[in-house]
Amino acid sequence: MKKILRNLISKLPIDAFANPAPVVAVLPLEGVIGTSGRFSNAINLANLEEKITSAFDIYNVKAVALAINSPGGSPVQSELIVMRIRELSKEKEIPVYAFAEDVAASGGYMLALAGEEIFAHKASIVGSVGVINAGFGYPAAIEKLGIERRVYTAGESKSLMDPFKPEVEKDVKMMKNLLKEVHDFFKAFVKEARGDKLTGVQKTIFSGQVWNGEESVKLGLIDGVGDMRSTMKEKLGDDVKFKRIREEKSFLKGMLGMRSPEVTLADDVLKTIETRSEWGRFGL
């Protein structure tokens, strides 16, 4: 075995050790952002911590590239992930670049703000700097079925926006104020990250609208149109190597799609519906 290894090493070019090729660690950020009952179904800091750390620890890594494909989700998890990536980028002195694939919208766009430069495909969907709360109301349905709703609370706002009760103007106002506060946080986060790069009318940029890659450049939401490989080769040279950070799964988890014990089939069905709804807003 030692003889075989010596032969292999002897055939390598001398400068392979003296001047190793630069490496770009590719960190995939794919899916809806938030917590999930499945092991790897959602983007959140708990699920990504090891992968983020691994990206910055690769030998001879010269840059970390974020491959983003997300319709959004939790603003809290989005910020936690961004701040962790920024922290390691500063600590290791390794630049981060973000690349939008099919969609980087809402919280997905917030993830892109971890990069010092953001790129997208011409047909990528980018933006949706807004906040949404959606649901259904069933008071007429349960009345028709003759069902009596019994809810007991301590705290007058504990049953806020109960879908089985008629809307209350006070509750609607409270929810709208909450959404406005989260939207203000999102806008401030974008302004802090993009600064003078934002060239579009802010009322338009923060309207919740989405744009393709080329229009996003004009608005200053991203820095350019381009794919990851071409862009990183321009920055680091044609000999750059790409190493995609993959999630390690045990054989049984991978084969059986194991869920955590507390997750029921109904939970999975609801999660699937919610996930498809998030993607469906962007025609995906």
ZAROLO-938235 format. One record per residue (C-alpha): residue number from 1; residue in one letter; z, x, y. Coordinates in Angstrom, 3 decimals, padded with zeros to 6 digits. Each point is the difference from the previous one (the first is absolute). Example, Ala and Ser with C-alpha at 12.3 -4.5 7.8 and 13.67 -1.06 7.14 Angstrom:
! ZAROLO-938235
<rec><i>1</i><aa>A</aa><w>007.800</w><u>012.300</u><v>-004.500</v></rec>
<rec><i>2</i><aa>S</aa><w>-000.660</w><u>001.370</u><v>003.440</v></rec>
! end
This chain:
! ZAROLO-938235
<rec><i>1</i><aa>M</aa><w>000.000</w><u>000.000</u><v>000.000</v></rec>
<rec><i>2</i><aa>K</aa><w>000.899</w><u>002.829</u><v>002.432</v></rec>
<rec><i>3</i><aa>K</aa><w>-003.319</w><u>001.690</u><v>-000.750</v></rec>
<rec><i>4</i><aa>I</aa><w>-001.904</w><u>-003.218</u><v>000.764</v></rec>
<rec><i>5</i><aa>L</aa><w>001.858</w><u>-000.419</u><v>003.312</v></rec>
<rec><i>6</i><aa>R</aa><w>-000.687</w><u>003.622</u><v>000.982</v></rec>
<rec><i>7</i><aa>N</aa><w>-003.695</w><u>-000.500</u><v>-000.725</v></rec>
<rec><i>8</i><aa>L</aa><w>-000.115</w><u>-003.167</u><v>002.109</v></rec>
<rec><i>9</i><aa>I</aa><w>001.823</w><u>001.649</u><v>002.897</v></rec>
<rec><i>10</i><aa>S</aa><w>-002.239</w><u>003.060</u><v>-000.157</v></rec>
<rec><i>11</i><aa>K</aa><w>-003.069</w><u>-002.208</u><v>000.494</v></rec>
<rec><i>12</i><aa>L</aa><w>001.362</w><u>-001.523</u><v>003.212</v></rec>
<rec><i>13</i><aa>P</aa><w>-001.293</w><u>001.482</u><v>003.275</v></rec>
<rec><i>14</i><aa>I</aa><w>002.429</w><u>002.477</u><v>001.558</v></rec>
<rec><i>15</i><aa>D</aa><w>000.327</w><u>-001.996</u><v>003.220</v></rec>
<rec><i>16</i><aa>A</aa><w>001.060</w><u>-003.116</u><v>-001.957</v></rec>
<rec><i>17</i><aa>F</aa><w>003.533</w><u>001.387</u><v>000.235</v></rec>
<rec><i>18</i><aa>A</aa><w>-000.221</w><u>001.792</u><v>003.338</v></rec>
<rec><i>19</i><aa>N</aa><w>-001.744</w><u>-002.877</u><v>001.789</v></rec>
<rec><i>20</i><aa>P</aa><w>000.574</w><u>-003.255</u><v>-001.900</v></rec>
<rec><i>21</i><aa>A</aa><w>-002.019</w><u>-003.025</u><v>001.091</v></rec>
<rec><i>22</i><aa>P</aa><w>001.783</w><u>-002.322</u><v>002.448</v></rec>
<rec><i>23</i><aa>V</aa><w>001.315</w><u>-003.207</u><v>-001.529</v></rec>
<rec><i>24</i><aa>V</aa><w>000.093</w><u>-003.520</u><v>001.427</v></rec>
<rec><i>25</i><aa>A</aa><w>002.617</w><u>-002.230</u><v>-001.599</v></rec>
<rec><i>26</i><aa>V</aa><w>-001.358</w><u>-003.548</u><v>-000.200</v></rec>
<rec><i>27</i><aa>L</aa><w>002.766</w><u>-002.603</u><v>000.219</v></rec>
<rec><i>28</i><aa>P</aa><w>-001.230</w><u>-003.497</u><v>-000.936</v></rec>
<rec><i>29</i><aa>L</aa><w>001.632</w><u>-002.898</u><v>001.862</v></rec>
<rec><i>30</i><aa>E</aa><w>-001.453</w><u>-003.036</u><v>-001.744</v></rec>
<rec><i>31</i><aa>G</aa><w>001.142</w><u>-003.602</u><v>-000.108</v></rec>
<rec><i>32</i><aa>V</aa><w>002.257</w><u>-002.423</u><v>001.834</v></rec>
<rec><i>33</i><aa>I</aa><w>002.966</w><u>001.578</u><v>001.785</v></rec>
<rec><i>34</i><aa>G</aa><w>003.469</w><u>-001.202</u><v>-000.954</v></rec>
<rec><i>35</i><aa>T</aa><w>002.370</w><u>-000.284</u><v>-002.908</v></rec>
<rec><i>36</i><aa>S</aa><w>-001.211</w><u>-001.128</u><v>-003.395</v></rec>
<rec><i>37</i><aa>G</aa><w>001.353</w><u>-001.001</u><v>-003.384</v></rec>
<rec><i>38</i><aa>R</aa><w>-002.492</w><u>002.256</u><v>-001.771</v></rec>
<rec><i>39</i><aa>F</aa><w>000.425</w><u>003.733</u><v>-000.237</v></rec>
<rec><i>40</i><aa>S</aa><w>-003.051</w><u>000.983</u><v>002.051</v></rec>
<rec><i>41</i><aa>N</aa><w>-001.497</w><u>-003.175</u><v>001.423</v></rec>
<rec><i>42</i><aa>A</aa><w>000.933</w><u>000.489</u><v>003.626</v></rec>
<rec><i>43</i><aa>I</aa><w>000.087</w><u>002.688</u><v>002.655</v></rec>
<rec><i>44</i><aa>N</aa><w>003.558</w><u>000.803</u><v>001.046</v></rec>
<rec><i>45</i><aa>L</aa><w>001.966</w><u>003.150</u><v>000.685</v></rec>
<rec><i>46</i><aa>A</aa><w>002.001</w><u>-000.188</u><v>-003.230</v></rec>
<rec><i>47</i><aa>N</aa><w>-003.203</w><u>-000.052</u><v>-002.052</v></rec>
<rec><i>48</i><aa>L</aa><w>-001.686</w><u>002.708</u><v>002.069</v></rec>
<rec><i>49</i><aa>E</aa><w>002.789</w><u>002.500</u><v>000.687</v></rec>
<rec><i>50</i><aa>E</aa><w>-000.819</w><u>002.333</u><v>-002.904</v></rec>
<rec><i>51</i><aa>K</aa><w>-003.749</w><u>-000.168</u><v>000.628</v></rec>
<rec><i>52</i><aa>I</aa><w>000.417</w><u>000.735</u><v>003.709</v></rec>
<rec><i>53</i><aa>T</aa><w>002.227</w><u>002.993</u><v>-000.754</v></rec>
<rec><i>54</i><aa>S</aa><w>-002.411</w><u>001.253</u><v>-002.661</v></rec>
<rec><i>55</i><aa>A</aa><w>-002.924</w><u>-000.108</u><v>002.424</v></rec>
<rec><i>56</i><aa>F</aa><w>001.683</w><u>002.492</u><v>002.324</v></rec>
<rec><i>57</i><aa>D</aa><w>001.190</w><u>002.265</u><v>-002.836</v></rec>
<rec><i>58</i><aa>I</aa><w>-003.398</w><u>000.779</u><v>-001.562</v></rec>
<rec><i>59</i><aa>Y</aa><w>-000.839</w><u>003.702</u><v>-000.103</v></rec>
<rec><i>60</i><aa>N</aa><w>-002.187</w><u>001.100</u><v>002.918</v></rec>
<rec><i>61</i><aa>V</aa><w>-000.216</w><u>-003.515</u><v>001.436</v></rec>
<rec><i>62</i><aa>K</aa><w>-001.522</w><u>000.176</u><v>003.486</v></rec>
<rec><i>63</i><aa>A</aa><w>-000.104</w><u>-003.712</u><v>000.794</v></rec>
<rec><i>64</i><aa>V</aa><w>001.088</w><u>-003.381</u><v>-001.346</v></rec>
<rec><i>65</i><aa>A</aa><w>-002.593</w><u>-002.782</u><v>000.031</v></rec>
<rec><i>66</i><aa>L</aa><w>001.162</w><u>-003.625</u><v>-000.163</v></rec>
<rec><i>67</i><aa>A</aa><w>-002.441</w><u>-002.215</u><v>-001.903</v></rec>
<rec><i>68</i><aa>I</aa><w>000.912</w><u>-003.435</u><v>001.362</v></rec>
<rec><i>69</i><aa>N</aa><w>-001.094</w><u>-003.302</u><v>-001.469</v></rec>
<rec><i>70</i><aa>S</aa><w>002.508</w><u>-002.635</u><v>001.073</v></rec>
<rec><i>71</i><aa>P</aa><w>-000.088</w><u>-003.454</u><v>001.649</v></rec>
<rec><i>72</i><aa>G</aa><w>003.529</w><u>000.490</u><v>001.315</v></rec>
<rec><i>73</i><aa>G</aa><w>003.400</w><u>-001.449</u><v>-000.760</v></rec>
<rec><i>74</i><aa>S</aa><w>003.498</w><u>001.062</u><v>001.001</v></rec>
<rec><i>75</i><aa>P</aa><w>000.188</w><u>001.718</u><v>003.413</v></rec>
<rec><i>76</i><aa>V</aa><w>003.334</w><u>001.516</u><v>-001.005</v></rec>
<rec><i>77</i><aa>Q</aa><w>-001.392</w><u>001.718</u><v>-003.089</v></rec>
<rec><i>78</i><aa>S</aa><w>-003.080</w><u>001.055</u><v>001.973</v></rec>
<rec><i>79</i><aa>E</aa><w>002.136</w><u>001.767</u><v>002.598</v></rec>
<rec><i>80</i><aa>L</aa><w>002.268</w><u>001.603</u><v>-002.611</v></rec>
<rec><i>81</i><aa>I</aa><w>-003.017</w><u>001.493</u><v>-001.774</v></rec>
<rec><i>82</i><aa>V</aa><w>-001.571</w><u>001.224</u><v>003.245</v></rec>
<rec><i>83</i><aa>M</aa><w>003.225</w><u>001.635</u><v>001.166</v></rec>
<rec><i>84</i><aa>R</aa><w>000.503</w><u>001.741</u><v>-003.360</v></rec>
<rec><i>85</i><aa>I</aa><w>-003.541</w><u>001.390</u><v>000.040</v></rec>
<rec><i>86</i><aa>R</aa><w>000.389</w><u>001.152</u><v>003.612</v></rec>
<rec><i>87</i><aa>E</aa><w>003.320</w><u>001.630</u><v>-000.839</v></rec>
<rec><i>88</i><aa>L</aa><w>-001.469</w><u>002.081</u><v>-002.824</v></rec>
<rec><i>89</i><aa>S</aa><w>-003.118</w><u>000.819</u><v>001.996</v></rec>
<rec><i>90</i><aa>K</aa><w>002.154</w><u>001.490</u><v>002.773</v></rec>
<rec><i>91</i><aa>E</aa><w>002.384</w><u>001.741</u><v>-002.402</v></rec>
<rec><i>92</i><aa>K</aa><w>-002.778</w><u>001.605</u><v>-002.103</v></rec>
<rec><i>93</i><aa>E</aa><w>-002.392</w><u>000.492</u><v>002.934</v></rec>
<rec><i>94</i><aa>I</aa><w>-002.765</w><u>-001.723</u><v>-001.960</v></rec>
<rec><i>95</i><aa>P</aa><w>-002.347</w><u>-002.362</u><v>001.881</v></rec>
<rec><i>96</i><aa>V</aa><w>-000.602</w><u>-003.556</u><v>-001.195</v></rec>
<rec><i>97</i><aa>Y</aa><w>-003.299</w><u>-001.882</u><v>000.295</v></rec>
<rec><i>98</i><aa>A</aa><w>-000.457</w><u>-003.693</u><v>-000.766</v></rec>
<rec><i>99</i><aa>F</aa><w>-003.099</w><u>-001.569</u><v>-001.552</v></rec>
<rec><i>100</i><aa>A</aa><w>-000.526</w><u>-003.768</u><v>-000.111</v></rec>
<rec><i>101</i><aa>E</aa><w>-001.926</w><u>-001.132</u><v>-003.052</v></rec>
<rec><i>102</i><aa>D</aa><w>-000.801</w><u>-003.723</u><v>-000.402</v></rec>
<rec><i>103</i><aa>V</aa><w>002.763</w><u>-001.175</u><v>002.299</v></rec>
<rec><i>104</i><aa>A</aa><w>002.793</w><u>001.454</u><v>002.143</v></rec>
<rec><i>105</i><aa>A</aa><w>001.291</w><u>-003.135</u><v>001.688</v></rec>
<rec><i>106</i><aa>S</aa><w>003.343</w><u>-001.076</u><v>001.446</v></rec>
<rec><i>107</i><aa>G</aa><w>002.630</w><u>002.077</u><v>-001.846</v></rec>
<rec><i>108</i><aa>G</aa><w>-002.885</w><u>001.863</u><v>-001.624</v></rec>
<rec><i>109</i><aa>Y</aa><w>-001.117</w><u>001.152</u><v>003.432</v></rec>
<rec><i>110</i><aa>M</aa><w>003.580</w><u>000.940</u><v>000.818</v></rec>
<rec><i>111</i><aa>L</aa><w>-000.062</w><u>002.340</u><v>-003.022</v></rec>
<rec><i>112</i><aa>A</aa><w>-003.061</w><u>001.715</u><v>001.482</v></rec>
<rec><i>113</i><aa>L</aa><w>002.091</w><u>000.878</u><v>003.059</v></rec>
<rec><i>114</i><aa>A</aa><w>001.718</w><u>002.648</u><v>-002.128</v></rec>
<rec><i>115</i><aa>G</aa><w>-003.173</w><u>002.057</u><v>000.402</v></rec>
<rec><i>116</i><aa>E</aa><w>-000.659</w><u>002.168</u><v>003.040</v></rec>
<rec><i>117</i><aa>E</aa><w>-003.599</w><u>-001.161</u><v>-000.341</v></rec>
<rec><i>118</i><aa>I</aa><w>-001.319</w><u>-003.221</u><v>-001.551</v></rec>
<rec><i>119</i><aa>F</aa><w>-003.440</w><u>-000.504</u><v>-001.554</v></rec>
<rec><i>120</i><aa>A</aa><w>-001.727</w><u>-002.969</u><v>-001.606</v></rec>
<rec><i>121</i><aa>H</aa><w>-003.248</w><u>-001.005</u><v>-001.675</v></rec>
<rec><i>122</i><aa>K</aa><w>-002.528</w><u>-001.906</u><v>002.116</v></rec>
<rec><i>123</i><aa>A</aa><w>000.754</w><u>-003.139</u><v>-001.985</v></rec>
<rec><i>124</i><aa>S</aa><w>003.791</w><u>000.442</u><v>-000.186</v></rec>
<rec><i>125</i><aa>I</aa><w>002.163</w><u>-002.814</u><v>001.355</v></rec>
<rec><i>126</i><aa>V</aa><w>002.468</w><u>001.379</u><v>002.544</v></rec>
<rec><i>127</i><aa>G</aa><w>002.563</w><u>-001.517</u><v>002.342</v></rec>
<rec><i>128</i><aa>S</aa><w>001.824</w><u>-003.326</u><v>-000.285</v></rec>
<rec><i>129</i><aa>V</aa><w>002.775</w><u>001.193</u><v>002.312</v></rec>
<rec><i>130</i><aa>G</aa><w>001.927</w><u>-003.237</u><v>-000.183</v></rec>
<rec><i>131</i><aa>V</aa><w>002.730</w><u>-001.808</u><v>-001.932</v></rec>
<rec><i>132</i><aa>I</aa><w>-000.303</w><u>-003.077</u><v>-002.166</v></rec>
<rec><i>133</i><aa>N</aa><w>002.340</w><u>-002.376</u><v>-001.792</v></rec>
<rec><i>134</i><aa>A</aa><w>-001.709</w><u>-002.549</u><v>-002.217</v></rec>
<rec><i>135</i><aa>G</aa><w>001.276</w><u>-002.684</u><v>-002.315</v></rec>
<rec><i>136</i><aa>F</aa><w>-000.236</w><u>-003.654</u><v>-001.029</v></rec>
<rec><i>137</i><aa>G</aa><w>001.941</w><u>-003.152</u><v>000.809</v></rec>
<rec><i>138</i><aa>Y</aa><w>000.798</w><u>-002.615</u><v>-002.671</v></rec>
<rec><i>139</i><aa>P</aa><w>002.201</w><u>-002.702</u><v>001.615</v></rec>
<rec><i>140</i><aa>A</aa><w>-002.606</w><u>-002.749</u><v>-000.466</v></rec>
<rec><i>141</i><aa>A</aa><w>-000.623</w><u>001.035</u><v>-003.596</v></rec>
<rec><i>142</i><aa>I</aa><w>003.625</w><u>-000.189</u><v>-001.124</v></rec>
<rec><i>143</i><aa>E</aa><w>000.438</w><u>-003.306</u><v>001.844</v></rec>
<rec><i>144</i><aa>K</aa><w>-002.997</w><u>-001.407</u><v>-001.856</v></rec>
<rec><i>145</i><aa>L</aa><w>001.429</w><u>001.190</u><v>-003.298</v></rec>
<rec><i>146</i><aa>G</aa><w>003.393</w><u>-001.493</u><v>000.797</v></rec>
<rec><i>147</i><aa>I</aa><w>001.775</w><u>003.361</u><v>-000.053</v></rec>
<rec><i>148</i><aa>E</aa><w>003.194</w><u>000.408</u><v>002.012</v></rec>
<rec><i>149</i><aa>R</aa><w>000.514</w><u>003.464</u><v>001.531</v></rec>
<rec><i>150</i><aa>R</aa><w>003.622</w><u>001.208</u><v>000.043</v></rec>
<rec><i>151</i><aa>V</aa><w>000.780</w><u>003.123</u><v>002.022</v></rec>
<rec><i>152</i><aa>Y</aa><w>003.435</w><u>001.119</u><v>001.166</v></rec>
<rec><i>153</i><aa>T</aa><w>000.405</w><u>002.901</u><v>002.409</v></rec>
<rec><i>154</i><aa>A</aa><w>002.595</w><u>001.807</u><v>002.076</v></rec>
<rec><i>155</i><aa>G</aa><w>-001.854</w><u>000.969</u><v>003.143</v></rec>
<rec><i>156</i><aa>E</aa><w>-002.334</w><u>-002.344</u><v>001.852</v></rec>
<rec><i>157</i><aa>S</aa><w>-003.049</w><u>002.234</u><v>-000.389</v></rec>
<rec><i>158</i><aa>K</aa><w>000.519</w><u>000.928</u><v>-003.659</v></rec>
<rec><i>159</i><aa>S</aa><w>-002.737</w><u>-002.373</u><v>-001.198</v></rec>
<rec><i>160</i><aa>L</aa><w>-002.482</w><u>001.190</u><v>002.606</v></rec>
<rec><i>161</i><aa>M</aa><w>-003.569</w><u>-001.188</u><v>-000.741</v></rec>
<rec><i>162</i><aa>D</aa><w>000.958</w><u>-001.758</u><v>-003.251</v></rec>
<rec><i>163</i><aa>P</aa><w>-003.397</w><u>-001.080</u><v>-001.430</v></rec>
<rec><i>164</i><aa>F</aa><w>001.485</w><u>-003.233</u><v>-001.379</v></rec>
<rec><i>165</i><aa>K</aa><w>001.220</w><u>-001.178</u><v>003.404</v></rec>
<rec><i>166</i><aa>P</aa><w>-002.022</w><u>-001.075</u><v>003.064</v></rec>
<rec><i>167</i><aa>E</aa><w>-000.507</w><u>002.757</u><v>002.560</v></rec>
<rec><i>168</i><aa>V</aa><w>002.691</w><u>000.285</u><v>002.653</v></rec>
<rec><i>169</i><aa>E</aa><w>-001.179</w><u>001.079</u><v>003.453</v></rec>
<rec><i>170</i><aa>K</aa><w>002.998</w><u>002.309</u><v>000.442</v></rec>
<rec><i>171</i><aa>D</aa><w>-000.735</w><u>001.749</u><v>-003.302</v></rec>
<rec><i>172</i><aa>V</aa><w>-003.690</w><u>000.412</u><v>000.831</v></rec>
<rec><i>173</i><aa>K</aa><w>000.901</w><u>001.547</u><v>003.351</v></rec>
<rec><i>174</i><aa>M</aa><w>002.429</w><u>002.383</u><v>-001.690</v></rec>
<rec><i>175</i><aa>M</aa><w>-002.650</w><u>001.092</u><v>-002.520</v></rec>
<rec><i>176</i><aa>K</aa><w>-002.593</w><u>000.568</u><v>002.732</v></rec>
<rec><i>177</i><aa>N</aa><w>002.479</w><u>002.138</u><v>001.954</v></rec>
<rec><i>178</i><aa>L</aa><w>000.676</w><u>002.054</u><v>-003.118</v></rec>
<rec><i>179</i><aa>L</aa><w>-003.711</w><u>000.521</u><v>-000.608</v></rec>
<rec><i>180</i><aa>K</aa><w>-000.447</w><u>001.050</u><v>003.640</v></rec>
<rec><i>181</i><aa>E</aa><w>002.754</w><u>002.601</u><v>-000.318</v></rec>
<rec><i>182</i><aa>V</aa><w>-001.595</w><u>001.485</u><v>-003.115</v></rec>
<rec><i>183</i><aa>H</aa><w>-003.406</w><u>-000.047</u><v>001.714</v></rec>
<rec><i>184</i><aa>D</aa><w>001.475</w><u>001.839</u><v>003.004</v></rec>
<rec><i>185</i><aa>F</aa><w>001.345</w><u>002.647</u><v>-002.375</v></rec>
<rec><i>186</i><aa>F</aa><w>-003.432</w><u>000.331</u><v>-001.657</v></rec>
<rec><i>187</i><aa>K</aa><w>-001.765</w><u>000.341</u><v>003.362</v></rec>
<rec><i>188</i><aa>A</aa><w>002.458</w><u>002.646</u><v>001.199</v></rec>
<rec><i>189</i><aa>F</aa><w>-000.482</w><u>001.912</u><v>-003.264</v></rec>
<rec><i>190</i><aa>V</aa><w>-003.784</w><u>000.013</u><v>000.456</v></rec>
<rec><i>191</i><aa>K</aa><w>000.263</w><u>001.060</u><v>003.656</v></rec>
<rec><i>192</i><aa>E</aa><w>002.371</w><u>002.845</u><v>-000.873</v></rec>
<rec><i>193</i><aa>A</aa><w>-002.290</w><u>001.286</u><v>-002.739</v></rec>
<rec><i>194</i><aa>R</aa><w>-003.383</w><u>-000.403</u><v>001.694</v></rec>
<rec><i>195</i><aa>G</aa><w>000.973</w><u>000.507</u><v>003.638</v></rec>
<rec><i>196</i><aa>D</aa><w>-002.956</w><u>000.640</u><v>002.298</v></rec>
<rec><i>197</i><aa>K</aa><w>-002.405</w><u>-000.338</u><v>-002.924</v></rec>
<rec><i>198</i><aa>L</aa><w>000.182</w><u>-003.792</u><v>000.369</v></rec>
<rec><i>199</i><aa>T</aa><w>-003.003</w><u>-000.839</u><v>002.157</v></rec>
<rec><i>200</i><aa>G</aa><w>-000.448</w><u>-003.709</u><v>-000.616</v></rec>
<rec><i>201</i><aa>V</aa><w>001.631</w><u>-002.912</u><v>001.784</v></rec>
<rec><i>202</i><aa>Q</aa><w>003.527</w><u>-000.159</u><v>-001.390</v></rec>
<rec><i>203</i><aa>K</aa><w>000.029</w><u>-003.797</u><v>-000.088</v></rec>
<rec><i>204</i><aa>T</aa><w>-002.965</w><u>000.232</u><v>-002.368</v></rec>
<rec><i>205</i><aa>I</aa><w>001.340</w><u>002.905</u><v>-002.053</v></rec>
<rec><i>206</i><aa>F</aa><w>003.328</w><u>-001.764</u><v>-000.615</v></rec>
<rec><i>207</i><aa>S</aa><w>-001.490</w><u>-003.453</u><v>-000.619</v></rec>
<rec><i>208</i><aa>G</aa><w>000.091</w><u>000.288</u><v>-003.793</v></rec>
<rec><i>209</i><aa>Q</aa><w>-003.794</w><u>000.359</u><v>-000.150</v></rec>
<rec><i>210</i><aa>V</aa><w>-001.720</w><u>002.403</u><v>-002.398</v></rec>
<rec><i>211</i><aa>W</aa><w>-003.033</w><u>002.248</u><v>000.492</v></rec>
<rec><i>212</i><aa>N</aa><w>-002.298</w><u>002.231</u><v>-002.019</v></rec>
<rec><i>213</i><aa>G</aa><w>000.205</w><u>003.781</u><v>000.173</v></rec>
<rec><i>214</i><aa>E</aa><w>-002.422</w><u>000.542</u><v>002.868</v></rec>
<rec><i>215</i><aa>E</aa><w>001.592</w><u>-002.670</u><v>002.224</v></rec>
<rec><i>216</i><aa>S</aa><w>003.437</w><u>001.421</u><v>-000.794</v></rec>
<rec><i>217</i><aa>V</aa><w>-001.107</w><u>003.376</u><v>001.371</v></rec>
<rec><i>218</i><aa>K</aa><w>-001.099</w><u>-001.638</u><v>003.258</v></rec>
<rec><i>219</i><aa>L</aa><w>003.415</w><u>-001.637</u><v>000.369</v></rec>
<rec><i>220</i><aa>G</aa><w>001.835</w><u>003.223</u><v>-000.774</v></rec>
<rec><i>221</i><aa>L</aa><w>001.688</w><u>-001.382</u><v>-003.105</v></rec>
<rec><i>222</i><aa>I</aa><w>-001.523</w><u>002.825</u><v>-002.063</v></rec>
<rec><i>223</i><aa>D</aa><w>-001.475</w><u>003.415</u><v>000.796</v></rec>
<rec><i>224</i><aa>G</aa><w>-003.268</w><u>-000.115</u><v>-001.866</v></rec>
<rec><i>225</i><aa>V</aa><w>-002.231</w><u>-001.381</u><v>-002.728</v></rec>
<rec><i>226</i><aa>G</aa><w>-000.145</w><u>002.156</u><v>-003.080</v></rec>
<rec><i>227</i><aa>D</aa><w>000.997</w><u>000.373</u><v>-003.637</v></rec>
<rec><i>228</i><aa>M</aa><w>002.874</w><u>002.163</u><v>-001.156</v></rec>
<rec><i>229</i><aa>R</aa><w>-001.933</w><u>002.715</u><v>-001.839</v></rec>
<rec><i>230</i><aa>S</aa><w>-002.507</w><u>000.675</u><v>002.757</v></rec>
<rec><i>231</i><aa>T</aa><w>002.601</w><u>-000.110</u><v>002.759</v></rec>
<rec><i>232</i><aa>M</aa><w>002.444</w><u>002.331</u><v>-001.729</v></rec>
<rec><i>233</i><aa>K</aa><w>-002.768</w><u>002.452</u><v>-000.917</v></rec>
<rec><i>234</i><aa>E</aa><w>-000.948</w><u>000.161</u><v>003.667</v></rec>
<rec><i>235</i><aa>K</aa><w>003.605</w><u>000.815</u><v>000.856</v></rec>
<rec><i>236</i><aa>L</aa><w>000.899</w><u>002.373</u><v>-002.846</v></rec>
<rec><i>237</i><aa>G</aa><w>-003.313</w><u>001.304</u><v>-001.378</v></rec>
<rec><i>238</i><aa>D</aa><w>-002.325</w><u>-000.858</u><v>-002.867</v></rec>
<rec><i>239</i><aa>D</aa><w>002.232</w><u>001.638</u><v>-002.614</v></rec>
<rec><i>240</i><aa>V</aa><w>002.876</w><u>-002.411</u><v>000.619</v></rec>
<rec><i>241</i><aa>K</aa><w>001.509</w><u>-001.600</u><v>-003.105</v></rec>
<rec><i>242</i><aa>F</aa><w>001.320</w><u>-003.562</u><v>-000.206</v></rec>
<rec><i>243</i><aa>K</aa><w>003.053</w><u>-000.907</u><v>-002.079</v></rec>
<rec><i>244</i><aa>R</aa><w>000.776</w><u>-003.696</u><v>-000.312</v></rec>
<rec><i>245</i><aa>I</aa><w>003.677</w><u>-000.835</u><v>-000.393</v></rec>
<rec><i>246</i><aa>R</aa><w>000.317</w><u>-002.328</u><v>-002.950</v></rec>
<rec><i>247</i><aa>E</aa><w>002.896</w><u>-002.118</u><v>-001.135</v></rec>
<rec><i>248</i><aa>E</aa><w>001.647</w><u>001.131</u><v>-003.194</v></rec>
<rec><i>249</i><aa>K</aa><w>000.405</w><u>-002.835</u><v>-002.470</v></rec>
<rec><i>250</i><aa>S</aa><w>001.538</w><u>000.072</u><v>-003.427</v></rec>
<rec><i>251</i><aa>F</aa><w>-002.275</w><u>-000.921</u><v>-002.886</v></rec>
<rec><i>252</i><aa>L</aa><w>001.837</w><u>-003.250</u><v>-000.725</v></rec>
<rec><i>253</i><aa>K</aa><w>000.055</w><u>-001.147</u><v>003.619</v></rec>
<rec><i>254</i><aa>G</aa><w>-003.674</w><u>000.690</u><v>000.361</v></rec>
<rec><i>255</i><aa>M</aa><w>-000.947</w><u>-001.763</u><v>-003.244</v></rec>
<rec><i>256</i><aa>L</aa><w>002.300</w><u>-002.979</u><v>000.320</v></rec>
<rec><i>257</i><aa>G</aa><w>000.061</w><u>-000.506</u><v>003.793</v></rec>
<rec><i>258</i><aa>M</aa><w>003.772</w><u>-000.187</u><v>-000.183</v></rec>
<rec><i>259</i><aa>R</aa><w>001.894</w><u>-001.861</u><v>002.676</v></rec>
<rec><i>260</i><aa>S</aa><w>003.575</w><u>000.423</u><v>001.075</v></rec>
<rec><i>261</i><aa>P</aa><w>002.364</w><u>-002.275</u><v>-001.994</v></rec>
<rec><i>262</i><aa>E</aa><w>000.742</w><u>-002.382</u><v>002.874</v></rec>
<rec><i>263</i><aa>V</aa><w>-003.660</w><u>-000.892</u><v>000.599</v></rec>
<rec><i>264</i><aa>T</aa><w>-001.256</w><u>-003.229</u><v>-001.575</v></rec>
<rec><i>265</i><aa>L</aa><w>-003.534</w><u>-001.117</u><v>-000.738</v></rec>
<rec><i>266</i><aa>A</aa><w>000.283</w><u>-002.468</u><v>002.894</v></rec>
<rec><i>267</i><aa>D</aa><w>000.941</w><u>002.871</u><v>002.320</v></rec>
<rec><i>268</i><aa>D</aa><w>-003.076</w><u>001.907</u><v>-001.131</v></rec>
<rec><i>269</i><aa>V</aa><w>-002.264</w><u>-003.003</u><v>000.550</v></rec>
<rec><i>270</i><aa>L</aa><w>001.361</w><u>-000.521</u><v>003.524</v></rec>
<rec><i>271</i><aa>K</aa><w>-000.361</w><u>003.715</u><v>000.791</v></rec>
<rec><i>272</i><aa>T</aa><w>-003.611</w><u>-000.109</u><v>-001.193</v></rec>
<rec><i>273</i><aa>I</aa><w>-000.764</w><u>-003.036</u><v>002.168</v></rec>
<rec><i>274</i><aa>E</aa><w>001.645</w><u>001.625</u><v>003.032</v></rec>
<rec><i>275</i><aa>T</aa><w>-001.848</w><u>003.264</u><v>-000.587</v></rec>
<rec><i>276</i><aa>R</aa><w>-003.385</w><u>-001.699</u><v>-000.334</v></rec>
<rec><i>277</i><aa>S</aa><w>000.748</w><u>-001.992</u><v>003.140</v></rec>
<rec><i>278</i><aa>E</aa><w>000.627</w><u>003.218</u><v>001.954</v></rec>
<rec><i>279</i><aa>W</aa><w>-003.301</w><u>001.525</u><v>-001.151</v></rec>
<rec><i>280</i><aa>G</aa><w>-001.822</w><u>-003.335</u><v>000.390</v></rec>
<rec><i>281</i><aa>R</aa><w>000.618</w><u>-000.032</u><v>003.757</v></rec>
<rec><i>282</i><aa>F</aa><w>-002.504</w><u>002.865</u><v>000.200</v></rec>
<rec><i>283</i><aa>G</aa><w>-002.547</w><u>-001.391</u><v>-002.464</v></rec>
<rec><i>284</i><aa>L</aa><w>001.121</w><u>002.327</u><v>-002.820</v></rec>
! end
